[in-house]
Amino acid sequence: MKLPQGGKSELTFVGSLFLLGAIVFWDTYTVELPAFNLTISPKVFPYAIATLLMVLSTILFINVLRGDTAVPEGHNPNEPIEKSDYKAFGLVLASLFAFLLLIERAGFIIAASITFFGITVAFGNKRHGRSAIFGTLFITLVYLAFTRFLNVQLPAGIFKGLL
């Protein structure tokens, strides 16, 4: 079956919505109930949201397969749509995963700096050195503002004892 123009991007989006609903459903399933008796379980609303999200994404998936795709804002229905930039999407996703992996081990400053740099590269910034330096300076200022002035502890990582 040949998908309409822009169909792959919409199916990717719909699939991610369904996956998000499944994750919320599973996470709600694994939560333990509190010891005290409640009229409404704390699992009711997350189950409802997860189910609604999965049902609506399934309906949208079927609509996209039938050829009912959205027209981007500012385009006419018969105008060609640019292909998705999966390289940029992959770089942003890899940067976010790097943040998740590094936040506890290397600390907030290094994890956020790598994430910032990866996202600027994904968005087409050509001045890599400049973005790395300014990004790291900005993130260091944010770290100091949160830890010193707001008293919100962020993971220091390898800078523990230095900052």
N, C-alpha and C positions, 0 to 999 in steps of 0.2 A: 504494500500500500504506500503510495506516495503522499507524503505530508504536504500540506499547503505551506506557502512561504511564511517563515517565522514559526513553523510548527514545532521544530526541534527545541527552540528556546522556550516556548510555552510548555512543552512536555517536561523539560528540565525543571522549570519553575513549579509545575504541578507536582512532579515527583518529589521535590524538596518539601513542599507543603504537606504531602502525604507522609513523608518520613518524619517531619516534625510532629505531626499528629500521633504517629505510632510511638515516637520517643516519649511524648507526654503521657500517652496511654500506659506504656510500660513503666515509666517512672512513677506514675500514680499507683499502679498495681503493686509496686515494691514498697511503697510507703507504709509504715506501721501506724495503726490507728492509736490515738491517745487512750490512756487507761480510763478516763472518765466518760460517762455516757452522754452522747450528743443526740439531738433531734435529727440533725442532718449531718451526714458523714462529711469529713473534709475532702473526701474523694469524689463527691458528687459533681462539683463544678469542673475540676480538671478532666474527669471522664466525659462530661458533656462537651467541653471545648474540644477535646481530642477527637471524639466521635464526630462532631460537627465538622471539624477540619478535614478529617479523612473522607467523610461522605461528600462534602462539597468539592474536594480535590478530585474525587473519583468522577463526579458529574462533569467537572471541567475537563478532565482527561478524555472522557467520551466525546464531549463537544469538540475538542481539538482534533480528535481522530476523525470526526465527521466533517471537518473542514471549517469549523466556526472558530477562526482565530481573530484576535484583536488587531486593530489597525493602530500603529503608533501615532501618538499625538503629532499633528503637523503633516501627516502623510495622507495621500489619497488612497482609497482602497486598491487601485491597480498599480500604484507606484512601487518600484522594487524596494525591498527592505534590506539594509546592510546585514551581513552575517554577524553573528555574535563573536566577540573576541574571547575565545576560550583560553588563550594564553594569558591575557590579563586577569580573567576570572580565576585561573589556576594559581597565578602569582598571589592574588589577594587571599585566596583560600589557604595556600601554603604559608603565607605570612601569619594568618590567624591561628593556624595549627602550631606554628613555631612559637607564638605567644603562649599558647596553652602548655606546650612542653617546657618552655624556658622560665615561666613566671616564678616557680618555686625554686628551681635549681640555680638559675643565673641571677634572678632578681628582676624587679620591675623595670629598672632603667634599661638593662640590656634587652629584655624581652620586648619592651615597648619600642625601643630604638630599632630593633630588627624588623618589627612589624611595621613601623612607620616607613622605614626605608623600602621594604618590599612593596608596600602599597604605592609609594611615590613612583617606584620603577614601573609598576603595573599600569599606572595612569599616564605613563609616557614622559616622566621627568628625565631630562638628559644630563642635568648637573648632579651627578651622584654624590660627589664629595660634599658639595654644598648642602644637599638635602640630609646627608648623614650627620654633618656637623650641627646644623640648625635643629634637626629633629632631636638629636641627643641632648643639646642644650635645653630645648623646650621641655623635654621629658624629665630632665634632671630638675628643672624649676618646678614642674608639676609635682614630682616626688617630694622635693623639699617643702613645698607649700602644704601638701597633705600631711606629711609626717611631722613637720615642725609647728605649723600654724593651726592646722585643723585637728591634730593629734589622731590622725587615722593612719594606722600602721600598714605600710605596703611592704611586700617582701624585698629585703635588701640584697639577698643573694650573696654574690662575691664581694659586695661592698659593705658587708656587715662590719660595723665598727669604724668604718671610714666616714660614713655620712650620718 
